[in-house]
Amino acid sequence: MKKAILGALLAMAVMGTQAATEPAVESSAVVNGTIVLAKDGTVQSAVIDDPAKYGQPIADMVRNAALQWHFQPVLQDGQPVVAKASMHARVVLTQKPDGNYNAHIKGVTFGDNDPNDTSALREGKKIAPTYPLGAVLGHVQGTVYVALQVDRSGHVTQAVAEQVNVGVRASGDVLSRYRETLAQSALMAVRKWTFLPPTTGRLAKQDSWTARVPITYVWKYSKSNSVWQTYVPGPYTPAPWVHKPDANAADALADGGLQTDGAGPAQVPAASDHS
């Protein structure tokens, strides 16, 4: 493995030696890039942002995978056009029986929180969550992946923590308490957020929208790598109002990102994809 991911592997090893009966840890990174779609929905080109951050083999893996994807044609005035979209792929490292490590793409999302994009939700008022004191004292870091339902006035009507990944290894009960503490903090904040509804495109006429945001808690004295993160992944709990939940894409969001369901290009599932 290249230097860019050695820190993640070492962190996995350190956390993994604490207790064999405790929950397994995971190391991953969100690999960001851009794809260009041809008029027929095939990927014409794929570029990884700053590939050295992830290690060239990881960047090449994501780029090669992206070139095999297929999307519904992007239409403009009813006609297919060449289109560009950002992509965010969650790449997970797993340990093989022989002690070596494997990398795989867990999930992918498309689109950014672009303040100039009126075809998706845009941020309005945003209140920062409070880092829970218990988590601060325990040096507990983590990310809460929140699903929001937003009405036409831009207010949040429902909010659910779909997944909480915690950067500490502990017993199941302790992890559950930390997850609940971080989730409560995140939900308390996001329920007060407001958004600007879409005014153009196919989503503009909807009565409500679903958005997803990651809320990250980082201890200020942390020396962890900002690209590759090691954590205990939490269980996935889909938002009850979402028609087709996707556990694989729940945490494939760029830090500080905002994703509106239905925005951006629609990927066509591969023939072997039975989801």
N, C-alpha and C positions, 0 to 999 in steps of 0.2 A: 504494500500500500504506500501511496505517496505521503509526503510530510503533512499535507493539508488535512488528512484524516487520522493521523497517528494519535493526536490528542483524544479523539473520540474513542478509539480503541483502548487506550490506556484508562480512560474514565470508566469504560464498561468493565474492564478487568478489575479495577479497584472496587467498584460498587458490587461486582459480582462475587467477590471473595468474602463478603460479610456474612452471608448465611445462605446455604443452599435451599432452605425451605421458604425463603422470602420471595416475593414476586420478581420475575425476570426484568432486567433492565433492557433498554433499547437506545441506540444512538441513531440520530437522523439529522438531515438538513433539508431545508427547502431550497431547491435549485431553481433559480429564476432565469428567465430567458424570454425570447420572442420568436413567434412563428409567423410565417407568411403563407396564406392559403391561396391556392390557385382557384380559378372560377368553378372548377368541379368539386372543390372541397378537399382535395389532397393537399398535403403540406409541401409547399414549394421550397421552403428553406427554414432552417431552425438555427438560432444563435443562442449560446449560453452566455449570460452576463458574468464577466470576470471568472472564467473557468478555473483559474489557479486557486481560488478560494476553496473549492470543493475537491480539487485533485483532478488532473486531466482525464484519468480513466472514468471517473464519475460523470464528468461533463460530457465525455464522448458517449457514455451509455445513455444518458438522457437525450442527447441530440439524435442519436441513431434511432431511439425509440420514437421520438417525435416525428421523424421523417416517415414512419409507418402509419401514423394516425390518419384518420379520415373524418371529415366534418360535413355537415349539411352545407350546401353552398350559401355564401353570404349574399343577400339580395339588396340591391339599391334601386328603388323605383321599379321593383319587380324583376330586375335583371341581375344575374350573378356577376360579382365583381371580385377582383383580387383584394384581399383584406389582411391586415396585420393584427395580431393579438399578443398580449403578454401571456406567459405561462409560468406556473409555479408547481414544481413536482416534488413531492415528499419522497426522499430516498432514504431507505432504512438499511442499517448494517445489522446483520445477524451472524451469530457464531455457528460454524459448522461442527459436526462431531470430531473432525480432525484438528480442531483448534483454530483453523483459519476462518476468515470472515467473508461473507457474501453480501452483495448489495442488490437491492431491488427497489423498483418504483412502487410505492404503496398507493398513491393517488395523485391526481393532477387537477388543478383549477385554472381558470383562464380569466383574465381581466384584472384591472387595478382600480384603486380608488382615485379616479381621475376627476378633479373638480370641474373640468370642462365637458365631461361626458353627461349629457342630459338624458341619455337612454337608460340610465341605471340610477339607483339611489346614490345620493351624495350626502356627505356629512353636514349637519347643521350644528347644533349645540352639543358639545362633547365634554363630559365630566370625567376626570381621571379617577379611577378606583383607589380606595385606601388600602395600602398593604397591611393585612391583618397582623396585629401585634404578635400573636402566637407564632405565626409563620416567620416573622422577622427574628424573633428570639431563637427560633429553631433553625435559622439560616435556610429556610425552605423556599426554594424557587419552584416555579411552575407556570404552565400556560393553560388558561381556560378558553376553550373554543365554544363561543356563544352563538346560538341561532336566535334571530330576532324576527318578529312579525311587526311590520310597520304599516299604519293606515294612511289614508290619503291626506291627512293633516300633517303627516310626518312624525307622528308620535308612536312610540313602542307600545303595542297592545299585549304582546306575549314575549317572553324571553326564557330560554332554556340553555343550560350548560350541557352541550352534547358530549364533551369529553374534557377531562382534566388530567394533564400529564404533570407528574410531580418529580422534581429533581432531587429526591432523597430516597434511600432504600430503608424500609421499615416494615413492621408487621402489617398485615392487612387492615386491622382496626385503626392503627395510627395513620396509615395512608388514607383511609376513608375519611378520617376527621380532617386531615389536611386538605383533601379534595373538596370537602363540603365547605370548609372555611374560605378557601380561595374562590369557589364558585359563588358563595353568598356575597362576597365582596364585589366580584365582577358583575353579578346580576343587579345588585343594588345600584351600581353606577350606570350601567347601560340602559336600565329602565327609565332613566332621566334624560337620555340622549334624544335628540331630534334629528330628522333627516329631511332632505329636499327630494320629493318624489320625482320619478321620471316624467319628462314632458314631451319627449320624442321617442320614436321607435315602437316596437311591438308591445313593450311593457307599460306604456303610458296610460292605457285605458283600464288597467287592473284596479280592483278595489283595495288591494293590499299587496305587500311584497315581503319576501323572506330574504334576510341578509345574514351573513356570517362574519364574525370578527374574532380575532385572537386577542385575548387579554393576557399579557405576560408580566409576571412578577419576578424581578431579578434583584437579589440582595446586592446592595451597592458595593460591597467588598469582594464580590465574586470575581474569580479569575478564570471562569469557564470560557471556552471558545465560543465566540458569538455566532459561528456558522454551524458547527456540529454540536448538537446538544445531547446529553445523556440523561435519561429519566426513566421512571416507571410509568408506562402508558396506562391510562385509566380506561375503564369500560366505556363503550359507546352507547349513549342513550339518545335516540332520534327525537327531534322535535315532533310532538304529536300532530301538528297541523301540516307537516310536510308529506306530500303524496308519495314521492319516491326518494326516501333517504339513502344516502351513500356514505357508509361507514369509512370506506377507503379514502374519500376526499375530505372527510371532516376536519382533518388537521393539515391539509395541504393548502395553507393560506400564508401569504407573505406577511411578515411581521408588520403590524400597523395597518394591515390591509382591510378592505371592505369588499365583500363579494355579494352581489345581488343574484339570487337564483333566476336563471333564464337569460341573464345578460351575457354578452359575448358569444363566440361561436359554439354551436351545439355539436359535440363529438358523436360520431356514429360508432356504436359498440362493435368490436371485432366479432367475427363469426364464432370464436371460441369463448366469448364472454357471455356467461349465462346469468349475469346479475339482472 
